[in-house]
Amino acid sequence: MVICGDCLDILKNMDTESIDMIYLDPPFFTQKVQSLKDKEGNEYSFCDVWESRQEYLEYVQLRMYEMKRLLKNTGSIFLHCDEKSSHYLRIILDKVFGEENFRSEIIWTYKRWSNSKNGLLPAHQTIFFYSKTSRYKFNLIYNEYSPTTNIDQILQERVRDSRGKSIYKYGDNGETVLAKEKKGVPLSDVWDIPFLNPKAKERVGYPTQKPIELIEKIISISTNEGDVILDPFCGSGTTLVAAELMNRKGIGIDISREAVEITKSRLKTPYKTESRMLKSGREAYKTKTAKELAILNLLDCDVVQRNKGIDGFLKKYYQNAPVAVKIQRETESCKEAAELLEQAGNKKKCSAMILIRTKRDVSNMNVNIPKNILVIDDYKLQLEDGLKELYNEPYISIV
């Protein structure tokens, strides 16, 4: 169900204790008109400008009381915010739901690639998790153990000693006690989930659109199939799409007619973009060998992964333009490596390029290298040449 209108008016006409979980991503008090264009050039926007912070906080608090009324006694609420008003909003949540019903402060962290202000790069948002009562519904989710986890930490039971320190538990025979079967590491309150890729099929061009992966995790820990989920600021409808994909019932409200139409359109063909990072891990993006990383670090480069023509860029520009670096692969001739570097470097408007030659390529020793490509032999080749010259031998191979 998707409803257009002020959520306060609509919430007042909904049945008490009819909702299992509420997720809200309200205005953040940015004092801006948020706008964005979709792939077809259509522009979507909403106003987040207020006369005062007090007006904003009263707006949120009025609606919060209605949300509490709607929640079942086993229900929970998740309020999404950022640093601009999070501290104020938590006070409102304490007031409405009670400090004793605070459950978690979830940190959603993600990568950002630019920072226009003078300060630390903002790379997280906050989701406050409160329950209506102490009898709230919660589903425990487990993650895989860290690669650094000791095998004994998995297999052996632990207890607290007299000082409160965690130690292995020993039986009467002096042997360690085997732990019960474990499912992994319980989900923490820091969630590393990528921001939506601009080219993702899931993206609809609505400002502040959140990834379905994020909402799915909230739904997973707080609801079961068939439960009713409410999003009173549904925007582009991500919560309702996630609910549909996970066999929950969704109710969305938004004051914007455009937002309601986008939501209805998405619900006709609900779709989620799979995150390769979440599926395979960040290590799946790393393609450089230890030797290649050592060379790039020695040259003081920013490393580039998953690119055939460029392995890194010098951190310092030359003639006000980037300098690309490529390391010759074992499967590449010097000519092939130079051509790949030239093509990629010109595309990125590099002023110069550096090719690190890693093997002797007799058939292409006289290949014409473009003037803006500097060829440097790696240390192994330099060492072989130096020893050959030192001992006047025709060729020495260093393995």
Disulfide bonds with the S-S distance in Angstrom:
none
